[in-house]
Amino acid sequence: MSMAVVKTFAGQGVAAPEVSVEIHLANGLPAFQLVGMAETSVKEARERVRSALINSGFDFPAKRITVNLAPADIPKYGGRFDLPIAVGILVASGYLPDTSVLNIAFVGELGLNGEIKPVSGLVPVLIAAADDDTPLVFPGVNDVEASLVSYATRYPAFDLLSVYEHLANNKKLNKGQPFSSCSSSTSSMGWDDIIGQTQAKRALTIAAAGSHNLLMVGPQGTGKSLLASRLLALLPPMTEQEALEVASIHSVKGENLNVERFLKRHMRSPHHTSSAVALTGGGSQPVPGEISLAHNGVLFLDELPEFGRRALDVLREPLETGDVHISRAMASATYPANFQLIAAMNPSPTGDIDDNRLTPQQQLSYLNRLSGPLLDRIDIQVEVPRLASYDLSPPVNSESDSMLDAKDRVLRAREVQLLRQGKPNAQLAAGELADLCQLTDSDLRFLQAAAKQLNLSMRVFHRTLKVARTLADLSEQPTVTRAHLAEALGYRALDTLIKQLSSQ
């Protein structure tokens, strides 16, 4: 009777809890029993492991084999447990000593010929292994992705036999390749080729500087989507910790990671036919949706009212909490969803409220597809009007691209915010606003009177203060003045339009 214990990691959201693979070989009729809350794809490991061992030149033990994946209360799914099970059988059968699997972990799916196939969700596993100071043997095909966790001790392997040789001290596996980021793919997109729309460009700069949510309202063809596409060029790069969080989510989803853009923020643009589940994530084994894939980046929703009401309302909690919790009958998971929302919409289903194709009541019915609580969570609403002239080219400007100046001001404002409070202004708590804004008594009374006249909710009142704080940072002023408050109050274009249509 022989025993072996091999260390591996499961997948649970963006976490990777440790799992002990316990192998017990006993006399009796040949059998292979796998226990420990394993789903079908894990239980199928018995056939993959048997074939992989035989085709790698090992004898498969003709004994009663019991495999326990502990702890039993963590759901296990996928083929990632194949490699640790095979290694455990080699140890229990006497091919390898017990000491060979001490302080080392394994993860990987086996092919029938002994090849180690790639697995999803490897980045969280590497982070967990590194935090536990445990070297990890993993599929060699995943090595480029694994290099993102540069502080982990990594041993990429391509077949079961090479893992055996490494553990037997016959031929050691090479350590994983170092992380290398290519910085040559910088974005050269500016916005001087976008004619006019000075106010929209200003609003985009404010949104980038304070990480504020932004809604652009205007007729078709006025450049809303084009302006939104330029936001990424204004945003500062992510920190390594933020980039690892994003890489973990994409790894769990099974999406390919672009190593060259590791520190660059990204934009997700789901189609307006996307369902609520597509946005939040889900499934019997919950996987992240679009709002989690936009974590630390931008979620761009074009034609905002065309999204289903239920799909839009699921955004409300993540916009406040910065994460999304998915519960299903068999499993649950929490994914981070700290994204910046950029949305665009026409003021009328026909495109323009001035085309005289619909009545004000019909136009208002279209706008009422957006709930009040959702609009309250959008800090800036700006109008993108139709241009009066039909120029073919922007004005000649001998200076450098004006976006470069805007980006420089955005980066300086972000740096001030991080030094002052350690986070962007959009993430400030209500209790922090009084100390950080330092309003005079007269300016506070002005804001309170304006809020009462505009019938602002308390949430919008606080968000207006956050926008004003960002405006002060862009102008490099230590306190918020009345001019900043007045400009922040002016960014409520959709609210103004709704009131205008309601009065007709």
C-alpha positions as CSV (number, residue, x, y, z in Angstrom):
1,M,0.0,0.0,0.0
2,S,1.5,3.3,-1.1
3,M,0.6,7.0,-0.7
4,A,1.6,10.3,-2.4
5,V,0.6,13.9,-1.9
6,V,1.1,16.4,-4.7
7,K,0.4,20.1,-4.5
8,T,-1.7,22.0,-7.1
9,F,-4.1,24.9,-7.4
10,A,-7.8,25.1,-8.3
11,G,-9.6,28.0,-9.9
12,Q,-12.2,30.1,-8.1
13,G,-12.9,33.4,-9.7
14,V,-9.6,35.2,-9.9
15,A,-8.4,33.3,-6.9
16,A,-6.5,30.0,-7.0
17,P,-7.0,28.1,-3.7
18,E,-4.4,25.4,-2.9
19,V,-5.4,21.8,-3.5
20,S,-3.7,18.7,-2.3
21,V,-3.9,15.7,-4.7
22,E,-3.8,12.6,-2.5
23,I,-3.0,9.3,-4.3
24,H,-3.6,5.9,-2.6
25,L,-2.7,2.6,-4.3
26,A,-4.2,-0.5,-2.6
27,N,-4.4,-4.1,-3.5
28,G,-7.6,-5.4,-5.0
29,L,-9.4,-5.3,-8.3
30,P,-7.9,-2.6,-10.6
31,A,-10.0,0.5,-10.4
32,F,-9.6,4.3,-10.5
33,Q,-11.8,6.3,-8.2
34,L,-11.6,10.1,-8.1
35,V,-13.3,12.0,-5.3
36,G,-13.3,15.6,-3.9
37,M,-16.2,17.6,-5.6
38,A,-14.8,17.0,-9.1
39,E,-17.0,17.7,-12.1
40,T,-17.1,15.5,-15.2
41,S,-14.1,17.1,-17.0
42,V,-11.9,16.3,-13.9
43,K,-13.2,12.7,-13.5
44,E,-12.3,12.1,-17.2
45,A,-8.7,12.5,-16.1
46,R,-8.6,8.7,-15.4
47,E,-8.5,8.0,-19.1
48,R,-6.1,10.8,-20.0
49,V,-3.7,9.9,-17.2
50,R,-3.7,6.2,-18.0
51,S,-2.9,6.7,-21.6
52,A,-0.3,9.5,-20.9
53,L,1.6,7.3,-18.5
54,I,1.6,4.2,-20.8
55,N,2.6,6.2,-23.9
56,S,5.4,7.9,-21.8
57,G,7.0,4.5,-21.1
58,F,5.6,3.9,-17.6
59,D,3.6,0.9,-16.3
60,F,0.1,1.8,-15.1
61,P,-0.4,0.2,-11.7
62,A,-2.9,-2.7,-11.8
63,K,-4.2,-1.7,-8.4
64,R,-7.1,0.0,-6.8
65,I,-6.3,3.7,-7.2
66,T,-8.0,6.4,-5.1
67,V,-7.4,10.0,-5.9
68,N,-8.7,12.6,-3.4
69,L,-8.7,16.3,-4.3
70,A,-8.7,18.1,-1.0
71,P,-10.3,20.2,0.4
72,A,-13.6,18.6,-0.8
73,D,-15.6,21.8,-0.5
74,I,-13.9,23.6,-3.4
75,P,-15.4,22.9,-6.8
76,K,-12.9,21.4,-9.3
77,Y,-13.3,21.6,-13.0
78,G,-11.1,21.4,-16.2
79,G,-8.1,19.3,-17.0
80,R,-5.6,21.2,-14.9
81,F,-5.4,18.3,-12.4
82,D,-4.1,15.7,-14.9
83,L,-0.4,16.5,-14.4
84,P,-0.4,16.4,-10.6
85,I,-2.5,13.2,-10.6
86,A,0.0,11.6,-13.0
87,V,3.0,12.7,-10.9
88,G,1.3,11.4,-7.8
89,I,0.8,8.0,-9.4
90,L,4.5,7.9,-10.3
91,V,5.5,8.7,-6.7
92,A,3.0,6.2,-5.2
93,S,4.3,3.5,-7.7
94,G,7.9,4.0,-6.7
95,Y,9.1,5.7,-9.9
96,L,10.0,8.8,-7.9
97,P,10.9,9.4,-4.2
98,D,8.4,11.1,-1.9
99,T,10.9,14.0,-1.4
100,S,10.8,14.9,-5.2
101,V,7.4,16.5,-4.8
102,L,8.1,18.5,-1.7
103,N,7.8,22.3,-2.1
104,I,6.8,22.2,-5.8
105,A,3.4,22.4,-7.4
106,F,2.0,21.2,-10.8
107,V,-0.8,22.2,-13.1
108,G,-1.5,21.1,-16.6
109,E,-3.8,19.0,-18.8
110,L,-2.4,15.8,-20.4
111,G,-2.8,14.5,-23.9
112,L,-3.0,10.8,-24.6
113,N,0.6,10.8,-25.8
114,G,1.9,12.5,-22.7
115,E,2.0,16.0,-24.1
116,I,1.1,18.7,-21.6
117,K,-1.6,21.0,-23.0
118,P,-2.3,24.6,-22.1
119,V,-4.8,25.5,-19.4
120,S,-6.9,28.6,-18.7
121,G,-6.6,30.7,-15.6
122,L,-2.9,30.2,-15.2
123,V,-2.0,33.8,-14.1
124,P,-4.0,33.5,-10.8
125,V,-2.2,30.1,-10.2
126,L,1.2,31.6,-10.7
127,I,0.4,34.5,-8.4
128,A,-0.8,32.1,-5.7
129,A,2.3,29.9,-6.1
130,A,4.6,32.9,-5.9
131,D,2.8,34.2,-2.8
132,D,3.4,30.7,-1.3
133,D,7.0,30.7,-2.4
134,T,6.4,27.5,-4.3
135,P,7.9,26.7,-7.7
136,L,5.3,25.7,-10.4
137,V,5.6,23.2,-13.2
138,F,3.1,24.2,-15.9
139,P,2.4,23.8,-19.6
140,G,5.2,25.2,-21.7
141,V,2.7,26.6,-24.3
142,N,1.6,29.0,-21.5
143,D,5.1,30.4,-20.9
144,V,4.6,33.7,-22.6
145,E,1.5,34.4,-20.5
146,A,3.2,33.1,-17.4
147,S,6.1,35.5,-17.9
148,L,3.8,38.3,-16.8
149,V,4.2,37.0,-13.2
150,S,7.9,37.8,-13.3
151,Y,8.5,37.1,-9.6
152,A,7.2,33.5,-9.7
153,T,9.6,30.5,-10.0
154,R,8.4,28.9,-13.2
155,Y,9.3,25.6,-14.9
156,P,7.5,25.3,-18.2
157,A,7.2,21.7,-19.4
158,F,6.0,20.2,-22.7
159,D,5.5,16.5,-21.8
160,L,5.2,14.2,-18.9
161,L,8.5,12.5,-19.5
162,S,10.4,15.8,-19.1
163,V,8.7,16.4,-15.8
164,Y,9.8,12.9,-14.6
165,E,13.4,13.6,-15.7
166,H,13.3,16.9,-13.7
167,L,12.0,15.3,-10.6
168,A,14.4,12.4,-10.9
169,N,17.3,14.9,-11.2
170,N,18.3,13.4,-14.5
171,K,17.7,16.5,-16.6
172,K,16.4,19.7,-15.1
173,L,13.7,21.8,-16.7
174,N,14.7,25.2,-17.9
175,K,13.2,28.1,-16.0
176,G,10.6,30.2,-17.7
177,Q,11.6,33.0,-20.0
178,P,11.9,36.5,-18.5
179,F,9.2,39.0,-19.1
180,S,9.9,41.5,-21.9
181,S,7.6,44.3,-22.8
182,C,7.8,46.1,-26.2
183,S,7.3,49.8,-25.8
184,S,7.4,50.6,-29.5
185,S,3.7,50.2,-30.1
186,T,2.8,53.6,-28.6
187,S,-0.4,55.1,-29.9
188,S,0.1,58.0,-32.3
189,M,-3.6,58.9,-32.5
190,G,-4.5,62.5,-31.7
191,W,-7.7,64.4,-32.1
192,D,-6.7,67.4,-34.1
193,D,-8.1,65.5,-37.1
194,I,-11.5,65.7,-35.4
195,I,-13.0,69.0,-36.5
196,G,-14.5,71.2,-33.7
197,Q,-16.2,69.6,-30.7
198,T,-14.0,71.6,-28.3
199,Q,-16.4,71.0,-25.4
200,A,-16.5,67.3,-26.0
201,K,-12.7,67.2,-26.0
202,R,-12.6,69.2,-22.8
203,A,-15.0,66.7,-21.2
204,L,-12.9,63.8,-22.4
205,T,-9.8,65.4,-20.8
206,I,-11.7,65.8,-17.5
207,A,-13.0,62.2,-17.6
208,A,-9.4,61.0,-18.2
209,A,-7.9,63.1,-15.4
210,G,-10.4,62.0,-12.7
211,S,-11.5,58.6,-14.1
212,H,-15.0,59.9,-14.4
213,N,-17.9,58.2,-16.2
214,L,-18.9,60.2,-19.4
215,L,-22.0,60.2,-21.6
216,M,-21.9,62.0,-25.0
217,V,-25.2,63.0,-26.4
218,G,-25.7,64.2,-30.0
219,P,-27.1,63.5,-33.5
220,Q,-25.6,60.8,-35.7
221,G,-22.3,61.5,-37.3
222,T,-21.0,64.1,-35.0
223,G,-18.0,62.2,-33.8
224,K,-19.1,60.6,-30.5
225,S,-17.6,57.1,-31.2
226,L,-14.5,58.7,-32.8
227,L,-13.9,60.8,-29.7
228,A,-14.4,57.8,-27.4
229,S,-11.8,55.9,-29.3
230,R,-9.2,58.6,-28.4
231,L,-9.7,58.3,-24.6
232,L,-7.1,55.5,-24.2
233,A,-4.4,57.8,-25.6
234,L,-5.1,60.2,-22.7
235,L,-5.0,57.6,-19.9
236,P,-1.9,56.8,-17.9
237,P,-0.5,53.3,-18.0
238,M,-1.4,50.8,-15.4
239,T,0.8,49.8,-12.5
240,E,2.2,46.3,-12.5
241,Q,-0.3,45.3,-9.8
242,E,-3.2,46.6,-11.8
243,A,-2.0,44.9,-15.0
244,L,-1.7,41.6,-13.1
245,E,-5.3,41.9,-12.0
246,V,-6.4,42.5,-15.6
247,A,-4.2,39.6,-16.8
248,S,-5.8,37.3,-14.2
249,I,-9.3,38.1,-15.5
250,H,-8.4,37.5,-19.1
251,S,-6.5,34.3,-18.2
252,V,-9.6,32.9,-16.4
253,K,-11.7,33.9,-19.4
254,G,-9.3,32.0,-21.6
255,E,-8.5,35.1,-23.8
256,N,-5.1,35.5,-25.3
257,L,-2.9,38.1,-23.5
258,N,-1.0,40.7,-25.4
259,V,2.3,40.9,-23.6
260,E,3.4,43.9,-25.6
261,R,0.4,45.9,-24.2
262,F,0.7,44.5,-20.6
263,L,0.7,47.9,-18.9
264,K,-1.6,49.7,-21.3
265,R,-5.3,50.2,-20.5
266,H,-7.8,48.6,-22.9
267,M,-11.3,49.3,-24.1
268,R,-14.2,46.8,-24.3
269,S,-17.0,47.7,-26.7
270,P,-19.9,45.2,-26.5
271,H,-22.7,45.4,-29.0
272,H,-26.0,46.8,-27.9
273,T,-27.6,43.4,-28.4
274,S,-25.5,42.0,-25.5
275,S,-27.4,40.5,-22.7
276,A,-27.1,41.2,-18.9
277,V,-25.2,37.9,-18.5
278,A,-22.8,38.8,-21.3
279,L,-22.0,42.0,-19.4
280,T,-21.7,40.6,-15.9
281,G,-20.6,37.1,-16.7
282,G,-22.1,33.8,-15.6
283,G,-22.5,30.2,-16.6
284,S,-22.6,27.0,-14.6
285,Q,-19.0,27.7,-13.8
286,P,-19.0,31.5,-13.6
287,V,-16.7,33.2,-16.0
288,P,-16.1,37.0,-16.2
289,G,-18.2,39.2,-18.5
290,E,-17.5,42.4,-20.4
291,I,-17.5,44.7,-17.3
292,S,-14.8,42.6,-15.6
293,L,-12.8,42.3,-18.8
294,A,-12.9,46.1,-18.8
295,H,-11.4,46.2,-15.2
296,N,-8.8,49.1,-14.9
297,G,-9.8,50.1,-18.4
298,V,-12.7,51.6,-20.3
299,L,-16.2,50.1,-21.1
300,F,-17.6,51.9,-24.1
301,L,-21.3,51.5,-24.7
302,D,-22.4,53.0,-28.0
303,E,-26.1,53.6,-28.7
304,L,-26.7,53.4,-25.0
305,P,-30.6,53.4,-25.0
306,E,-30.6,50.5,-27.5
307,F,-29.2,48.2,-24.7
308,G,-31.9,46.2,-22.9
309,R,-33.2,47.9,-19.7
310,R,-32.1,44.8,-17.6
311,A,-28.6,44.8,-19.2
312,L,-28.1,48.5,-18.3
313,D,-29.4,48.2,-14.8
314,V,-26.9,45.4,-14.0
315,L,-24.2,48.1,-14.4
316,R,-25.4,50.1,-11.4
317,E,-23.9,48.0,-8.6
318,P,-20.5,47.5,-10.2
319,L,-20.3,51.2,-10.9
320,E,-20.6,51.8,-7.1
321,T,-18.7,48.8,-5.7
322,G,-16.1,48.1,-8.3
323,D,-16.8,44.4,-8.4
324,V,-19.5,41.9,-9.4
325,H,-20.5,38.8,-7.5
326,I,-22.0,35.9,-9.6
327,S,-23.9,33.2,-7.8
328,R,-25.1,30.0,-9.4
329,A,-26.5,26.7,-8.1
330,M,-23.2,24.9,-8.2
331,A,-20.6,27.7,-7.8
332,S,-20.1,31.4,-7.1
333,A,-17.4,33.8,-8.0
334,T,-16.5,37.5,-7.4
335,Y,-14.7,39.4,-10.2
336,P,-13.3,42.9,-10.0
337,A,-15.1,45.4,-12.2
338,N,-13.5,48.8,-11.6
339,F,-14.0,50.2,-15.0
340,Q,-14.6,53.7,-16.5
341,L,-17.9,53.9,-18.3
342,I,-17.9,55.9,-21.6
343,A,-21.3,56.0,-23.4
344,A,-22.7,57.6,-26.5
345,M,-26.2,58.0,-27.7
346,N,-28.5,59.9,-30.0
347,P,-31.1,62.2,-28.4
348,S,-33.8,60.6,-30.5
349,P,-34.4,57.1,-32.0
350,T,-34.5,58.9,-35.4
351,G,-31.0,60.4,-34.7
352,D,-31.9,64.1,-34.1
353,I,-34.6,65.8,-32.1
354,D,-34.8,68.5,-34.7
355,D,-35.7,66.3,-37.7
356,N,-39.5,66.7,-36.9
357,R,-40.0,62.9,-37.3
358,L,-41.3,62.3,-33.8
359,T,-43.2,64.1,-31.1
360,P,-41.5,65.3,-27.9
361,Q,-43.4,62.6,-26.0
362,Q,-42.0,59.9,-28.3
363,Q,-38.5,61.3,-27.9
364,L,-38.9,61.4,-24.2
365,S,-40.1,57.8,-24.2
366,Y,-36.9,56.8,-25.9
367,L,-34.7,58.7,-23.3
368,N,-36.7,57.1,-20.5
369,R,-35.2,53.8,-21.4
370,L,-32.3,55.0,-19.2
371,S,-33.1,54.7,-15.5
372,G,-32.6,57.6,-13.2
373,P,-30.2,55.6,-10.9
374,L,-28.0,54.7,-13.9
375,L,-27.8,58.4,-15.0
376,D,-27.0,59.4,-11.5
377,R,-23.8,57.3,-11.7
378,I,-22.6,59.1,-14.8
379,D,-20.5,62.1,-13.7
380,I,-20.3,64.0,-16.9
381,Q,-23.0,64.4,-19.6
382,V,-21.9,66.5,-22.6
383,E,-23.6,67.5,-25.8
384,V,-21.8,66.8,-29.1
385,P,-23.7,69.0,-31.5
386,R,-23.9,69.0,-35.3
387,L,-21.3,71.3,-36.8
388,A,-22.5,74.4,-38.6
389,S,-20.1,74.1,-41.5
390,Y,-19.0,71.2,-43.6
391,D,-15.2,71.6,-43.6
392,L,-13.1,68.8,-45.1
393,S,-10.0,69.4,-43.0
394,P,-9.2,70.8,-39.6
395,P,-7.6,74.2,-39.2
396,V,-3.8,74.2,-39.9
397,N,-1.9,74.1,-36.7
398,S,1.9,74.4,-36.7
399,E,2.1,73.4,-33.1
400,S,2.3,69.8,-31.9
401,D,-0.8,67.7,-31.6
402,S,-3.1,69.3,-29.0
403,M,-3.8,65.9,-27.5
404,L,-0.2,65.8,-26.3
405,D,-0.8,68.9,-24.2
406,A,-4.1,67.4,-22.9
407,K,-2.3,64.1,-22.0
408,D,0.4,66.0,-20.2
409,R,-2.2,67.9,-18.1
410,V,-4.1,64.6,-17.4
411,L,-0.9,62.9,-16.2
412,R,0.0,65.8,-13.9
413,A,-3.5,65.9,-12.5
414,R,-3.5,62.1,-11.9
415,E,-0.1,62.4,-10.1
416,V,-1.5,65.1,-7.8
417,Q,-4.5,62.9,-6.9
418,L,-2.4,59.8,-6.2
419,L,-0.1,61.9,-3.9
420,R,-3.0,63.5,-2.2
421,Q,-5.4,60.7,-1.6
422,G,-4.0,57.6,-3.3
423,K,-6.8,57.2,-5.9
424,P,-8.5,59.1,-8.7
425,N,-11.1,61.7,-7.8
426,A,-14.0,59.5,-9.1
427,Q,-13.3,57.0,-6.4
428,L,-13.5,59.5,-3.5
429,A,-15.9,58.7,-0.7
430,A,-18.5,61.3,0.2
431,G,-16.9,61.9,3.6
432,E,-13.6,62.9,2.0
433,L,-15.0,65.6,-0.2
434,A,-15.3,68.4,2.4
435,D,-11.6,68.2,3.3
436,L,-10.4,67.8,-0.2
437,C,-12.5,70.5,-1.9
438,Q,-12.2,73.2,0.9
439,L,-15.2,75.2,-0.3
440,T,-15.8,78.6,1.1
441,D,-19.2,79.2,2.8
442,S,-20.4,81.3,-0.1
443,D,-19.3,78.8,-2.7
444,L,-21.0,76.0,-0.8
445,R,-24.2,78.0,-0.6
446,F,-24.0,78.5,-4.4
447,L,-23.6,74.8,-5.0
448,Q,-26.5,73.9,-2.6
449,A,-28.8,76.5,-4.3
450,A,-27.9,75.2,-7.7
451,A,-28.5,71.6,-6.7
452,K,-31.9,72.5,-5.3
453,Q,-32.9,74.4,-8.4
454,L,-31.7,71.5,-10.7
455,N,-33.3,68.9,-8.3
456,L,-30.1,66.9,-8.1
457,S,-29.9,63.7,-6.1
458,M,-27.4,63.5,-3.3
459,R,-25.3,61.1,-5.5
460,V,-25.2,63.6,-8.3
461,F,-24.4,66.4,-5.8
462,H,-21.3,64.4,-4.6
463,R,-20.3,63.5,-8.2
464,T,-20.5,67.1,-9.2
465,L,-18.1,67.9,-6.4
466,K,-15.7,65.2,-7.6
467,V,-15.7,66.7,-11.1
468,A,-15.1,70.1,-9.7
469,R,-12.1,68.7,-7.8
470,T,-10.7,67.3,-11.0
471,L,-11.2,70.7,-12.7
472,A,-9.2,72.3,-9.9
473,D,-6.5,69.7,-10.4
474,L,-6.3,70.3,-14.1
475,S,-5.9,74.1,-13.4
476,E,-3.4,73.2,-10.7
477,Q,-5.3,74.9,-7.9
478,P,-5.3,73.6,-4.4
479,T,-9.0,74.4,-3.6
480,V,-12.2,74.2,-5.6
481,T,-13.6,77.6,-6.6
482,R,-17.0,78.8,-7.9
483,A,-15.8,78.7,-11.5
484,H,-15.0,75.0,-11.1
485,L,-18.4,74.3,-9.5
486,A,-20.2,76.2,-12.3
487,E,-18.4,74.3,-15.0
488,A,-19.1,70.9,-13.3
489,L,-22.8,71.8,-13.0
490,G,-22.9,72.5,-16.7
491,Y,-22.1,68.9,-17.6
492,R,-25.6,67.6,-17.3
493,A,-26.7,67.8,-21.0
494,L,-29.1,64.8,-20.9
495,D,-30.8,66.0,-17.8
496,T,-31.3,69.4,-19.5
497,L,-32.7,67.7,-22.6
498,I,-35.1,65.6,-20.6
499,K,-36.5,68.6,-18.8
500,Q,-36.8,70.5,-22.1
501,L,-38.9,67.7,-23.6
502,S,-40.9,67.2,-20.5
503,S,-42.0,70.8,-20.5
504,Q,-43.3,70.6,-24.1
